[in-house]
Amino acid sequence: MAPRFGFSDLWEKETRKGTPVVVTMENPNYSIVEVDEPDGAFTPMERTRGKNAKQVTWVLLLQAHKAVGCLAWLATASWSLLGSVKRRLCFNHRLGSERLGRDRWLFSAIKLFLAASLSVLVFELIAYYKGWHYFKNIPTSTLEIQSLFHLLYVGWLSLRADYIAPPVKALSKLCIVLFLVQSVDRLILCLGCFWIKYKKIKPRIDEEPFRNDDVEGSGTEYPMVLVQIPMCNEKEVYEQSISAVCQLDWPKDRMLIQVLDDSDDGSIQELIRAEVTKWSQKGVNIIYRHRLVRTGYKAGNLKSAMSCDYVKAYEFVAIFDADFQPNSDFLKLTVPHFKEKPELGLVQARWAFVNKDENLLTRLQNINLCFHFEVEQQVNGVFLNFFGFNGTAGVWRIKALEESGGWLERTTVEDMDIAVRAHLHGWKFIYLNDVKVLCEVPESYEAYKKQQHRWHSGPMQLFRLCLGAILTSKIAMWKKANLILLFFLLRKLILPFYSFTLFCVILPITMFVPEAELPVWVICYVPIFMSLLNVLPAPKSFPFIVPYLLFENTMSVTKFNAMVSGLFQLGSSYEWIVTKKAGRSSESDLLGLTDKSMPPNQMVRGVSDSELLEIGQAEEQKKQTVAVKKTNKIFHKELALAFLLLTAAVRSLLASQGVHFYFLLFQGLTFLLVGLDLIGEQMS
């Protein structure tokens, strides 16, 4: 215990009471310090306590244990990654290659760019090791020429500063402006979504539109609804979609289900026909249609179905793709919005994804689609009464389809085509964010890439075809401006253009042309902020914000290629490939519902011998499974861009550009993983 000094008694004389006690200590273990003033007693004193050797040993052991644990974790993770790559590429898997076809122009341009970058990198590495650290704004006229190679290097510096840097700067400024404009558009959409949430704005049904009679009765107040299920070789999901649609809660005499099968595989046709027969024997009003002449893809299929004479008796048509499973109350939540609204042409429901957590690819897709439905579709539906029809999970007024010209086969986005033409004819749309329909997202990168190619080439085809109709239409000028400037140009053309050009072309160039270097906020701060806005509708996906940002830049090459192909009618702009499905959509739930609603003796009641034989053959076909090896694809454009970005990352090290290096490094590795088909599931 520290001793008490005499002067402290004087300071506490006024506050202390009682008799003072003096304690005498034998052999005190303290030293007397001479104090000149009262405050000097409280100055900090240096403590010179000796360290225990045993404690030092334990600290060193703990630090060594942490270091060994970290190294072991890194080694295990690296070994697991290499093992998965080996299994994915070599072990019992065929290695395929992406078919470029007539879309080789972009791949050829990237290869040329890569070859030039490698040549310049070697050239500058030699100059760097010779001590010529001329990286930016060097007055070449003041340099003393040392050799022929030095003369070539000085000439490269002059060429770079005088002829290459100015156009690169101009293009980068244009892309930055477009980037900021698109960012402002995203921000405004998010603010509109926040306003809708704050004010609790959503379409509502004012009163009970139909009387509460038993739906199995006549239900004369229920409108006639046609339900269409277009499909093509959908072996994995046909049974689920037909089962879900057949259980819609609607009077059976007021609803007709059309299964529009465009399959070219005879065995799949038999399976679908047997499924339709099974539900028809239960009393469901369902028919099977198969076209002999399969033209126009999905648009041709729907157009053929709408040409039937019995369609004239129906007022509305609901459309579901083969992997969509609506809830039983879907029609009762959507059709009532048409009552006493003769100007309403479309009611669109939201998609919900049953396999969104299947792998990293599906999680990243879920972020994009949640933003599309939660923000874009909802804001446009509330404030503009117009948005792009999603092609499925929607109900159309048949009169609106007919007045708008019906389904046309001129593009691969027949849903957007009919929505634009209906908007030009004055029809309004409603989006229901709280009505969700289960579906799937592609689980393999190959399927996702083909889907995105179709989704981004089709709008450019449509823009070329309908620009004249938009300009000559009778809608308001602000609606024309919204269609041309926002709907088509900004969100369908400018977005893939600047995303690919800025981050996959200009940024690598600026590593070799430092006079045109991009600021850090362009490649770091603004993209991260925009990614945060995109992730807001899916808050559980916040841990994936960095992979999302890198993957979106990776997908820009596919979207840019599709946009250019559609705009100039190049390559496979009119190619339609059915998205591969995995058949994961509520299998157990749908099977349970089927078992409950279909007693065994009711399934075969009134079925002829030939129909029983047909059903039995279909069941046997479903039991027969053929083992097909899964295939890995090599995606050429992604691999070429990976090497290009990694080359630019090496060049950035010479100029000590930290943020640029890390961005190029991780973006290049992302391109490499995607190019080797190491993201998502494999195609069989």
Residue pairs with C-beta under 8 A, 6 or more apart in sequence:
2 30
3 25
3 28
3 30
5 35
5 41
7 35
7 38
7 41
9 16
9 20
11 38
33 41
35 41
84 678
85 676
85 678
87 93
88 632
88 676
88 677
88 678
88 682
89 95
89 632
89 676
92 629
93 629
93 630
93 631
93 632
93 682
94 629
94 630
94 631
94 632
95 631
95 632
95 634
96 631
96 632
96 633
96 634
97 633
97 634
97 636
98 633
98 634
98 635
98 636
98 637
100 107
100 636
101 571
101 572
102 570
102 571
102 572
103 561
103 565
103 570
103 571
103 572
105 570
105 571
106 557
106 560
106 561
106 564
106 637
107 636
107 637
107 640
110 637
110 640
110 641
110 644
111 640
113 505
113 508
113 644
114 640
114 643
114 644
114 647
117 508
117 512
117 644
117 647
117 648
117 651
118 647
120 156
120 512
120 651
121 512
121 647
121 650
121 651
123 153
123 156
124 512
124 651
124 654
125 654
126 149
127 134
127 149
127 153
128 654
130 149
130 150
132 150
132 153
134 143
134 153
134 154
134 157
135 514
135 654
135 655
136 514
136 515
136 517
136 655
137 161
137 515
138 157
140 154
140 157
140 158
140 161
143 154
145 151
145 154
160 512
160 513
160 515
161 515
164 513
164 516
165 513
165 515
165 516
168 506
168 509
168 510
168 513
168 516
169 515
169 516
171 501
171 506
172 502
172 506
172 510
172 516
172 518
175 497
175 498
175 501
175 502
175 506
176 502
176 518
176 522
178 494
178 497
178 498
179 498
179 502
179 522
179 526
180 526
181 490
181 494
182 490
182 491
182 494
182 495
182 498
183 526
183 529
183 530
185 486
185 490
185 491
186 530
186 533
186 534
187 533
189 375
189 376
189 379
190 375
190 533
190 536
192 375
192 379
192 382
192 383
193 374
193 375
193 378
193 379
193 537
195 201
196 202
196 378
196 379
196 382
201 382
202 382
202 432
202 433
202 434
203 337
203 430
203 431
203 432
205 336
205 337
205 339
209 221
209 335
209 336
209 339
210 219
210 221
210 222
210 332
210 336
211 219
211 221
213 219
215 222
215 249
215 250
215 251
216 251
216 252
217 251
218 251
218 253
219 251
219 253
219 254
222 250
222 251
222 254
223 254
223 315
223 316
223 335
223 338
224 254
224 255
224 256
224 313
224 314
224 315
224 316
225 250
225 254
225 255
225 256
225 314
225 315
225 316
225 317
225 318
225 331
225 335
225 395
226 255
226 256
226 258
226 311
226 314
226 316
226 317
226 318
226 398
227 245
227 248
227 255
227 256
227 257
227 258
227 317
227 318
227 319
227 320
228 257
228 258
228 260
228 302
228 305
228 317
228 318
228 319
228 320
229 241
229 242
229 245
229 257
229 258
229 259
229 260
229 320
229 321
229 322
230 260
230 262
230 298
230 301
230 302
230 305
230 319
230 321
230 322
231 238
231 241
231 259
231 260
231 261
231 262
231 263
231 272
231 321
231 322
232 261
232 262
232 263
232 264
232 298
232 301
232 322
232 578
233 263
233 264
233 265
233 268
233 578
234 241
234 263
234 268
234 322
234 323
234 578
234 581
235 265
235 268
235 271
236 581
236 582
236 583
237 322
237 323
237 440
237 581
237 583
237 585
238 268
238 271
238 272
238 275
238 322
239 271
239 275
239 590
240 323
240 325
240 583
240 585
240 586
240 587
240 590
241 320
241 321
241 322
241 323
241 324
241 325
242 257
242 259
242 272
242 275
242 276
242 279
242 286
243 279
243 325
243 590
243 593
243 594
244 324
244 325
244 326
244 327
244 586
244 590
245 257
245 320
245 326
246 257
246 279
246 282
246 284
246 286
247 328
247 593
247 597
248 255
248 326
248 328
248 330
248 331
249 328
249 329
249 331
249 332
250 331
250 332
252 283
252 284
252 285
253 285
255 285
255 331
256 285
256 286
256 287
256 310
256 314
257 284
257 285
257 286
257 287
258 286
258 287
258 289
258 305
259 272
259 276
259 286
259 287
259 288
259 289
260 289
260 301
260 302
260 304
260 305
261 268
261 269
261 272
261 273
261 288
261 289
261 290
262 290
262 291
262 294
262 301
263 269
263 272
263 290
264 294
267 621
269 290
270 614
270 617
270 618
270 621
271 618
271 621
271 622
272 288
273 288
273 614
273 618
274 614
274 615
274 617
274 618
274 619
275 618
276 286
276 287
276 288
277 288
277 607
277 611
277 614
277 615
278 598
278 603
278 615
279 286
280 286
280 287
281 603
281 604
281 605
281 606
281 607
281 611
282 597
282 598
282 602
282 603
289 304
289 305
291 300
291 301
291 304
294 300
294 301
295 409
296 303
296 409
297 409
297 412
297 414
297 576
298 391
298 414
298 576
299 407
299 408
299 409
299 414
299 417
300 407
300 409
302 319
302 407
302 414
303 406
303 407
303 408
303 409
305 311
306 317
306 398
306 401
306 406
306 407
311 317
311 398
314 398
315 397
315 398
315 399
316 335
316 338
316 395
316 396
316 397
316 398
317 395
317 396
317 398
317 401
318 330
318 331
318 334
318 394
318 395
318 396
319 391
319 392
319 393
319 394
319 395
319 396
320 326
320 392
320 393
320 437
321 391
321 392
321 439
322 581
323 439
323 440
323 581
323 585
324 351
324 392
324 393
324 437
324 438
324 439
324 585
325 437
325 438
325 439
325 585
325 586
325 590
326 349
326 393
326 437
326 438
327 436
327 437
330 349
330 435
330 437
331 395
333 349
333 432
333 435
334 347
334 349
334 395
334 432
334 435
335 347
335 395
337 344
337 347
337 430
337 432
338 344
338 347
338 395
338 397
341 428
343 426
343 427
343 428
344 397
344 427
344 428
344 429
344 430
345 396
345 397
345 399
345 400
345 404
345 422
345 427
345 428
345 429
346 389
346 394
346 395
346 396
346 397
346 400
346 419
346 422
346 427
346 429
346 430
347 394
347 395
347 429
347 430
347 431
347 432
348 377
348 381
348 387
348 389
348 390
348 393
348 394
348 429
348 430
348 431
348 432
349 393
349 394
349 432
349 435
349 436
349 437
350 373
350 377
350 393
350 431
350 432
350 433
350 434
350 435
350 436
350 437
351 369
351 373
351 390
351 393
351 436
351 437
351 439
352 436
352 437
352 438
352 439
353 362
353 365
353 366
353 369
353 438
353 439
353 440
353 441
354 438
354 439
354 440
354 584
354 585
354 586
355 362
355 440
355 441
355 443
355 582
355 584
355 585
356 362
356 363
356 365
356 366
356 441
357 363
358 443
358 582
358 584
358 681
359 443
359 679
359 680
359 681
360 544
360 547
360 679
360 680
361 442
361 443
361 444
361 445
361 448
361 679
361 680
361 681
362 441
362 442
362 443
362 680
363 541
363 544
364 544
364 547
364 548
364 551
364 552
365 441
365 442
365 448
366 441
366 538
366 541
367 534
367 535
367 538
367 541
367 544
367 548
368 534
368 552
369 441
370 537
370 538
370 541
371 533
371 534
371 535
371 536
371 537
371 538
373 433
373 537
374 433
374 537
375 537
376 387
377 387
377 390
377 431
377 433
378 431
378 433
380 386
380 387
380 431
381 387
381 429
381 430
381 431
382 431
384 479
384 482
385 428
385 429
385 430
386 419
386 423
386 428
386 429
386 479
386 482
387 419
387 429
387 431
388 415
388 416
388 419
388 420
388 487
389 415
389 416
389 418
389 419
389 429
390 415
391 414
391 415
392 415
392 437
392 439
393 437
393 439
397 427
400 422
400 425
400 427
401 407
401 418
401 422
403 422
403 425
403 427
404 418
404 421
404 422
404 424
404 425
404 427
405 418
405 421
406 418
407 414
407 418
408 414
408 417
408 418
410 417
410 461
410 465
411 417
411 458
411 461
411 462
411 465
411 574
412 454
412 457
412 458
412 461
412 573
412 574
412 575
412 576
413 454
413 455
413 458
413 459
413 461
413 462
416 458
416 459
416 462
417 462
417 466
419 429
420 462
420 466
420 470
420 483
421 466
421 469
422 429
423 429
423 475
423 479
423 483
424 466
424 469
424 470
424 473
424 475
426 475
438 585
438 586
439 585
440 581
440 582
440 584
440 585
441 448
442 448
442 451
442 579
442 580
442 680
443 582
443 680
443 681
444 580
444 680
444 681
444 682
444 683
445 633
445 635
445 674
445 677
445 679
445 680
446 580
446 633
446 677
446 683
447 579
447 580
447 683
448 680
449 555
449 558
449 635
450 577
450 579
451 579
452 555
452 558
452 559
452 562
453 558
453 561
453 562
453 565
453 572
453 575
454 562
454 575
454 576
454 577
455 562
456 492
456 496
456 558
456 559
456 562
456 563
456 566
457 562
457 563
457 565
457 566
457 572
457 573
458 566
459 488
459 492
459 566
460 492
460 493
460 562
460 563
460 564
460 565
460 566
460 567
460 573
461 566
461 567
461 569
461 573
461 574
462 488
463 488
463 492
463 493
463 567
464 567
467 484
470 480
470 483
470 484
471 480
473 480
492 563
493 563
493 567
495 559
496 556
496 559
496 560
496 562
496 563
497 560
497 563
499 552
499 553
499 556
499 559
499 560
500 556
500 557
500 559
500 560
501 560
502 518
502 522
503 523
503 553
503 556
503 667
504 553
504 556
504 557
504 641
504 644
504 645
506 516
506 518
507 518
507 523
507 648
507 660
507 663
507 664
508 644
508 645
508 647
508 648
508 664
509 516
510 516
510 517
510 518
510 660
511 648
511 649
511 651
511 652
511 655
511 657
511 660
511 664
512 648
512 651
514 655
517 657
517 660
518 660
520 659
520 660
523 659
523 660
523 663
524 659
524 663
527 549
528 545
528 549
531 545
531 548
531 549
531 552
532 545
534 548
535 541
535 542
535 544
535 545
535 548
541 548
546 666
547 670
550 666
550 667
550 670
551 670
551 674
551 679
553 667
553 670
554 638
554 667
554 670
554 671
554 674
557 637
557 638
557 641
558 637
561 637
562 573
564 570
565 571
565 572
565 573
566 573
580 683
582 681
604 612
607 615
628 684
629 684
630 682
630 683
630 684
631 682
631 683
631 684
632 676
632 677
632 682
633 677
633 683
634 675
634 676
634 677
635 674
635 675
635 676
635 677
636 675
637 675
638 671
638 672
638 674
638 675
639 671
639 672
639 675
639 676
640 675
641 668
641 671
641 675
642 668
642 669
642 670
642 671
642 672
642 675
643 668
644 668
645 664
645 667
645 668
645 671
646 664
646 665
646 668
646 669
646 672
648 664
648 668
649 661
649 664
649 665
649 668
652 660
652 661
652 664
653 661
673 679
